[in-house]
Amino acid sequence: MADDVPSIDDIANKTFYGFKYNVDTARLTVEKINDGSPVRLPNAEFIREDDYKHWLWTRNTLGFDWNSSNLTRLLLEVV
């Protein structure tokens, strides 16, 4: 898992987007962090229920919306 951890140079001046999914409520949460707060990435050997399921860093602004014809698909727009 250490190879998956980005270096500080890779994420400097970028915004973090983390995706969490609650299996009990079927709720998807997208967290946006760009204020210098620490981000705790999952450990492959000990995955917690509240860990991010997927994450990314980007300089671009991202927008999210549900597909109007298929509400099970989340659309991502790079602004």
C-alpha positions in Angstrom: 0.0 0.0 0.0 2.9 2.3 0.6 3.4 2.6 -3.2 -0.1 3.9 -3.5 0.5 6.8 -1.2 1.2 10.0 -3.2 4.2 12.2 -2.4 3.7 15.7 -1.0 4.8 17.1 -4.4 2.1 15.0 -6.2 -0.7 16.6 -4.1 0.6 20.1 -3.3 -1.9 22.8 -4.3 -4.5 20.2 -5.2 -8.0 19.5 -3.8 -8.8 16.1 -2.3 -12.1 14.3 -3.2 -12.9 11.3 -1.1 -15.8 8.9 -1.7 -17.4 7.0 1.2 -20.2 4.5 0.9 -22.4 3.4 3.8 -23.7 -0.1 3.1 -26.4 0.1 5.9 -28.0 3.3 4.4 -26.8 3.0 0.8 -25.6 6.6 1.1 -22.7 7.9 -1.0 -20.8 10.8 0.5 -18.3 12.9 -1.4 -15.9 14.8 0.8 -13.9 17.8 -0.6 -10.9 18.9 1.3 -8.7 21.8 0.2 -8.0 23.7 3.4 -4.8 21.8 4.4 -6.7 19.4 6.7 -5.1 16.0 7.1 -6.5 13.1 5.0 -6.5 9.6 6.4 -6.2 7.0 3.6 -7.3 3.4 4.2 -4.8 0.8 5.2 -5.1 -2.3 3.0 -4.4 -4.6 6.0 -7.1 -3.0 8.2 -10.0 -1.5 6.3 -12.5 0.4 8.5 -16.1 0.9 7.6 -15.8 4.6 7.4 -12.7 4.6 5.2 -12.7 6.1 1.7 -13.7 3.6 -1.0 -12.0 5.8 -3.6 -10.2 9.1 -3.7 -8.3 11.5 -5.9 -6.4 14.8 -5.9 -6.9 17.3 -8.7 -6.3 21.0 -9.5 -9.5 21.0 -11.5 -12.9 21.7 -9.9 -15.2 18.7 -10.0 -19.0 18.7 -10.2 -21.2 15.8 -9.4 -24.8 15.1 -10.5 -27.0 12.0 -10.8 -27.9 10.8 -14.3 -31.5 11.8 -14.9 -32.3 8.7 -16.9 -30.5 6.2 -14.5 -30.3 7.4 -10.9 -27.8 4.7 -10.0 -25.1 6.5 -12.0 -23.2 9.4 -10.6 -21.9 11.8 -13.3 -18.6 13.6 -12.8 -17.9 16.8 -14.6 -14.4 18.4 -14.8 -15.1 22.2 -14.7 
